[in-house]
């Protein structure tokens, strides 16, 4: 059974940066599509960025040019570098793994952007 463990969230001032990490275990990481999603209280979870096994990336319009998703298959880890953070980026961020019909989620990490 795969486990996804996020880390790197916290409190940062507007304009600052954070790097989220997601360590995966229990599966062959390199063939999976990995992604980051975000969710505000009472709202649906929405896409932030994805990184496929073939190397393609996809970003939500709201984060293009500011966030970068990357992966290290040797370490079974996916990252989300978040720059130029805005108060509206405040959310719980979740790591996601997709392999065919199987979807797994991490426990989430809180990101708060505030002065």
N, C-alpha and C positions, 0 to 999 in steps of 0.2 A: 504494500500500500504506500503510495507516494505521500511524502510530507513536504510542505512548503513552509519555510520559516522566514518571515520578513524582519528586517531591522533597518535602522537608520533614520527613522522618523524623529520628530521633535519640534521645538519652537524655534522659529527663525524670523528675522525682521524682513519686511518687504525689500526686495532687491537682492536678498541673500540666496544661498544655495544649500541644497541637501542632496545626498546620494543615498538612495534606498537600495538595499540588497535583498535578494530572495534566494535562499539555498534550498535546493531540491534533493530529495533522497528517495531511494526505493524504485528507481526506474532508469531507463536509458535516456538521459536528458537530451542528447544531441538530435533526436528525431522529433522532439516535441516543439509545438508552438508555445512560446511563453509570452505572458502579457502582464500589464499593470492596469488596474481599474481603480476607480475612486467612488466613494459613496458618502453622501451627506445624510444626516439624520432625517428619516422619513422620506428619503428619495431613493430612486433606483440606482443601482451600481452602473457606472458608465465607463466606457473605454478611455484609457489614457494613451497607451501605446502597446503594440505587439511586435514580436520578433519571431519569424518563422524559422524552421530548420534549414530552409534554403537561403536564409540571409535577408529576406525582405522585411522591411519595417513599415509600420503604419502608425500615424499619430492623430489624436484628436486635434481639430483646428485650433482649439484654445491653447494648446501647448506647443504647437509647431514653432521651431526656432528657439525654444527655451528648454525643452526637455529632450533627453537622448536616452534611448533604450539600448542596452548592449548585453552580451552574454559571454560567459567563459565556460565552454563545454567541459573543459578539463576539471573545472571546479564545481560543475553542476550549479552554476549561479547566474542569475540575471540581475542586471542593475538598472536603476533609473536615476540618471543625473538630472537634477532639477535646478535650473538657473533662473535668475531674474524673477524670483518668486513673488507672487501677488497675494493679497489677502483672500481673493476668491479661489486660490489653490488650496485653501484649508479644507481638509477632508480626511477620512480614513482611506488609506491606499492599500489595495489588495493585490497580491501576486496570484497569477492564474496559469495553469498548465492545461493544454489541450492536446489529446492524442486520440484522433478519431472521435468516437462518441463520448469519450471519457474526459471529464472536466474536474479539475481539482483546484482548491482555493487555499490560500494561507489564512492566517488569523487576523491579518491587517495590522497596519502601523499608522498611528496618528501623525498627521502633518498639520502644524498650525503656523500660519504666517500672520504675524501681528507685531506692531511696534509697542 
